[in-house]
Amino acid sequence: PSEAPAGSSAARRAAASAAAPRWIPRVAVLGALSAATIVVPLMASGSTIDAATAATVAAAVGDYPSAYEVLSADSIETTPTSLLAAASGASRTSETVSRSLVRDPLPGCDGEAHESGSNGLIPDSDLCDLSWAAGQSLRGDAAVALTELDDFFSAAFGRDLCITDSYRSLADQRRVAYTKPGLAATPGTSNHGWGLAIDLCSSETNSSAAITWLKTNGPTYGWVNPDWAGVNGSGAYEPWHWEYLPGTTELGTNY
């Protein structure tokens, strides 16, 4: 399907500024989840923590409770099941979730959106390799967000998310447009060319558990199957095609 080219730098900065608040809730959710996954094991073991000690564990995140408030509450809420729900037999551990929150999700990637090059001609130095998906790379912010999503996906399913395509050079866009007419954007306009799109393996799109989980949790990390690619969408039906919404919104290419 056709995608619009990026707008001016001023327009992109304005769009990015307007889109920024959507990430505040994700930080709060992850902060609260981190506190919960640390606190629950302590309570389960019967440990006694006084108010002074507990108060130093963690400060409140926005409107979310502090560690002390969680410890002193009458009941303890566990990790939201929407984050960890998966098919029967999937691996679920609060230890894995907690570890993914505190470590650098993608070492060596600064997580920045570098404005250099044009669609399909972005220098390798301005892209981040996905260490868990050989041969795949994305724009910095998109790469970090997808890696964070993959951390939770692997905690739920016991394996990494499977993807077949990510950043696509201009030459690759031309090749795909030639071999898959009707399923590729005009070369030089694809969100793959901005490092803001991925294609999932058929093992994901054929799994109702995996695709349902992704549709539920992907938007928290900015990753969505765009409306145009859905059933009755304006473009070809592509359940495998996912885009980093903050980036496509910034560039004006999210349609």
N, C-alpha and C positions, 0 to 999 in steps of 0.2 A: 504494500500500500504506500501511497505517496505521503511524504512528510515534508512540512514546510522548512526552508532553510532558516538558520539563526538570524535574529534581529540585530540591531546595533548594540554596541557595548553598553551604552547608557540604558537602553531598554532592558538588557539582560541584568544589569545591576539593580534596576528598579524592581524587576520581577523577582530577583533573588531576595531583595530586602523584604518584599511583601510576603514571600513564601517562608521566611525564616521562622516565624512563630510556630509552625507546624511541628518543629523538632523538639520544642520544649516538653510536650507531653511524653515523648519517647524517653528523654533523659530522666524524667520523673518516674516513669514506669520501670525503667531499668534500675534506678536507684532503689525504689521500693522493693523490687524483686530481689536485688542483691541482699538487702537487709533481711528479707523473709527467709532466703535460703541459708543465711548464716545463723539466724535466730532459731529456726525450727530445730536443728540438731541439738542446740544447747538445751532447749526446753525438754526435748525428748529424753535426754540423758539425765534429767533431774537436777542439773546444775543450778545453784543459787547465786544470783548476781544482784548486788545491792544497787540502789539508784545511782550512787556516785560513779560506780564502775560502768554501769550500763550507759550512762549519759555520755561517756567518752567514746563509746563504740562507733556511733554515727550520729550526725546531725539530721534534722528533718529535711526532706527534699521537697521544696514547695509546700503543697498542702498535704503531703504524704507523712505518715507517722515516723517519729524517730525510733531508733532501736529500743530505747528505754520504754517508749509507749507501747511498742509491740510486745516487749517482754512482760510488762505489767498488766497487759490486757487480760480479760477473763477468758478469751478464746484466741487461738492462733489460726490465722488464715494461711493456707499453704500456697505454693506457687500456682498461679492461674492455670487451670487445665487447658485453656485455649492456646497457651504457649507450648505445652508439652504433649497435647493429645496426638496420638498417632495410631497406626495399625497395631493389631495384637502382636506382641513380641518385641515391640520397639524398646530401645534402651532409654530409660528416664532416670536421671540422677541429679539431685540438687547440687552435688559437688561439681558436676560438669557445667551447670548453668552458672554457679557462682564464679568458677574459674574463668569463664568466658567474659564475665562482666569486668573483671579487674585487670586482665592482661591486655597488652596491645593486640588488637584483633588481627592486624596485618603488618608485622614488622617490616620496616624498610619503606613503607608507604606513608607519606605525610598527610594523606586524606584531603588534599587540596584540589580545587578545580583550576588547573592552569589554563589560561587563555592564550594558547599558542597553536599555530598550525590551523588548518581548515579541515572540513569534514573529510575523513579518510586519510588525512595527511598529518596526523598528530605525531610528534616525535615520541619514540619509545620512552624517553626520559620523563615525559609528562603523563605516562600511563603507569598503572600499578598492576603487576602480575598477581594473579590469584594463586597463592601457594597451594591451595587444596584442589585446584582444577588446572591441570597441566596445559600449557599453551594458551591460556585465556588471560585477558587483561581488560581493564576498564579505567575510566577517569578516576582520579584518586578518591573523591568523596563517594562515588558510586561503588567503588571496589571495597572500601571499608564497610559501607552499609550492607553490601551483599555478604561480606564475610561474617558480619555480626549475625545476619539472618541465618547463614549456613551453620554457625555455631549452635543456634537453637534448633535448627533442623536436624543436625547430627545428634543432638541430645535426645530428640524425640524419636528419630528413626534409626539411629545407630550407624549412620553413613553420611557422607557429604552429598550435597545437592549435585545432581548431574546436569551439566550444561554442554551444549555442542558449539555454541558461538557466543562471542562477546564483541570486543572492538573489531571492526572490519575495515581494512584499508580500502582506498578507492579502487584499487585493482581487484580486490576481493568482491567489492560491491558490484563491479561490472561483470565479474564472473557469475555471481549469484543471479543477477538480473538476466543474464543470458541463459543460464541453465534452469532457472525457476521463474519464468515470466509470470507475472500476476501475483507472485508471492514475495516480491522484493521491491523496495522503494527505488525511485530514480537514483542512480549512482550520484553521490555527492549530497544527498538529502537524508540518508538513513540515520536513525539514532544510533545504529551500530557504529557509524562513522564518527560519532562524537564520544564513543566509549560509554554510552548510556543505555545500552540494551543488551539483553542476553536471549538465547534460545535454549529452552529446556530439552533434555533427552526425552524420547518417547516413554522411557521407564517412569518418568514423572507425570507426564500428561495422561498416561494410561492408568495411573494409580489414583483412584478417587480419594484415598486417604491423604496422599501427598498433595494433590492439587487443592483439596479442601483446606488443608493446613496452610498452604501457601497463600491462598486467597484470604484466609483469616488473619494471618500474621505478617505477610509481606508488606502491606501498607504501613505498618508500624515502622518499618525500616525504609520506606519510600519506594518499595518495589511493587509494581502493579502490572496486571495484564490489562493493557489499555482498552477502553470501551470500544474503539474501532475494530479491535481484534477479537471481540467476543461474539456470542450468538446474536444475530441481528445487528451487528455493528456495521459501520460505514465501509469497512474494508474487508479483506479476506479473513475467514475464520482461522485464527492462529493462537490456539491456547498455549502454545509453547513460547510465544513472544512476550517477554516482560521488559518493562522500562523503568528507569530510575526517575520517578515523577518530579522531585525537586529540580533535577537537571533539565528535563524536557520542558518544565514550566518556565525555568529561567531563560531558556533559549527560544521559547515559543514554538516548540516542535512536538507538543504532546497531543497531536491530533492527526 
